[in-house]
């Protein structure tokens, strides 16, 4: 059994809309920076004063759009406490990385919260060694 690279959890605080928007950019950043999808299938967008990569892959967009709408609905209802993003190997489906986001829906300093979370994601990714084997985000 191979050890799964598990990130310590990242805590998110903010409004339902802010957290949902974060997941849009956060999931895209993880998929781009970990090389799960080809780099040329992403475009650069500037948000929160940061350059962020967003997928242009139609199949991935069709998967993420309703997922993120449902996440936002659950957040408004305060029914969501945690989201987990799992990256697995294509052939074996073995979990390679697991990203856990613990959620508190409330009104806080939203801009500062976003900078803090993206900083944590970038720090973790810098520590990781880019793998040669192919990985998959199961859509």
C-alpha positions, 0 to 999 in steps of 0.5 A: 500500500502506497502512502497517500500524500495528505495535506493538513486541512485548510480552514475557510471562513467567509460568506457562502458566495466567497467560499464557493468562489474560492473553490472555483479558483482553488480547485482550478489552481490545484489541477493546474499546478499539479499538472492534472490537466495540460497547462494549455487548457487553462487561461490566466485570470486576475482575481483578488489582485492575484494571477489565477489559472482557470480551465478552458476544458469543456468537459471539466467546466461541465462537471465543475459548474453544477458541482459549485452551484450545489456547494454554494446552495449547501453553504447558504443552508450551512449544511457543508462543513468540509470538502475534500479534493482527491487526486488519483492515478489514472490506471489504478485509481490509487489516491496520490493526494488528498486536499481537505478544506474545513469550512466555517460560513460567516462574515469575516475579512473576506479579502484577507481570508482569500490571500491566506488560503491561496498562500497556503495552497501555493506553499504546499505545492512548492514543497511537493515534487512534481510526479512523472506518473499521470494523475486524474481528477475524476469528473 
